[in-house]
């Protein structure tokens, strides 16, 4: 626990002091993107990895966070912190709602519903003129932020803070009775229920936490590009990345999604810059297929096997 | 003796198929109760209804004086009904010890987790059942007999009043059968009521004080083990005479 707290403090201190060393704004956009991947993958893994309930609609949770933040910013000029809290709350409620409707049933129903919810919500936003509808909405960022040279550096720091919160949550869940209950559900839901695990409650709590973290990851999204439009906010890429990164990193441990996100996030950025932005989607797809076939337990599973064989 | 479990006029249908048809059973506190019948006669459906894995269509299930037939399974476990599964269902991502920690955390020590030493308690149960040396083994690496023992150990970790053992002995060797039987006798001696579903007749005969035989969703006979095997209906339906 102590080590983790020290690590978290070091990460945040680095994120805060980095602007003194590194000036080019592009690096912060890059860092922001990787941090966003880390949060999304970690959030997805709380329900998908620990409990075994696959969410195909991460884009919906992300966009609900983003559009909640944008609409509140336009309406009340809420500060970024409050926007993030509101985005997290809205996406958490969405998780709870979808969960209430589908998690009574075991298996695939939740996954199907998450696909449907993405399409429904995107249609709603496409027709919601207050936030720009299909045209999108340009946003004027607040100008000055104390301690930070520009708003992008500030956003980078905020994302680092959310990532620390997300990882801390995943880490706590994993080692607690709550996480053990989720694993019991994934291993065998019937046996879990007969061992006294209130499976529905646990799944609902996990869906709420997972959804709210995705909402938090989406809330600052419009601020980064000073613009938001439904196509990119609801993009299927969010869903594919949030699912591919934990699977490639390894779903059994909280570090798995982080490894997957850092690796895939960096590779995607490099491919986008050096090859083309279409290719980066291909990279995710190919890697996902390779890992599902060759290493279903992800990089963590490979490391475990390698350690066991070298003993 | 006071009854611990009363099943009254229980019925369960799967579509057009009647799996249970007006089954009534009373199990007394501390009793060793045997449940036999041919495949498909409704034995597992009956205990699925009692343990809450399935909802019954008609009838009542009363446990310790309380109607429980609309409670979810985990609530019934918390009230004192634990079961093993016919096909073992270990939590495969966990070690043997951790499998037992789940019911200890979710049933026994709810609300007192900060002071409970669930690991030590799980170890004690494993010692009692002869799995102590496998405590740290991943549960997907166990042999058949070890899996059966794990099923019983995990059920025991919920500290039940009533233990339902669903074919814990199927496919085991004679030595292993007597090993599992010994465990069940010991649990019963500690005051736990045991319902045994079994095809291994010698085990049922030896273990049960009272036996019922199900056939096609109905009770066709009830009595002592000795009287059951003499019953012509049981011989025709089940024993293959």
Interface residues (C-beta under 8 A of the other chain):
Chain A: X177 X180 X181 X183 X184 X186 X187 X188 X190 X191 X192 X193 X194 X195 X196 X197 X198 X199 X200 X252
Chain B: X51 X52 X53 X72 X73 X74 X77 X78 X82 X83 X85 X89 X90 X91 X92 X93 X94 X98 X101 X102 X103 X105 X106 X107 X113 X154 X157 X158
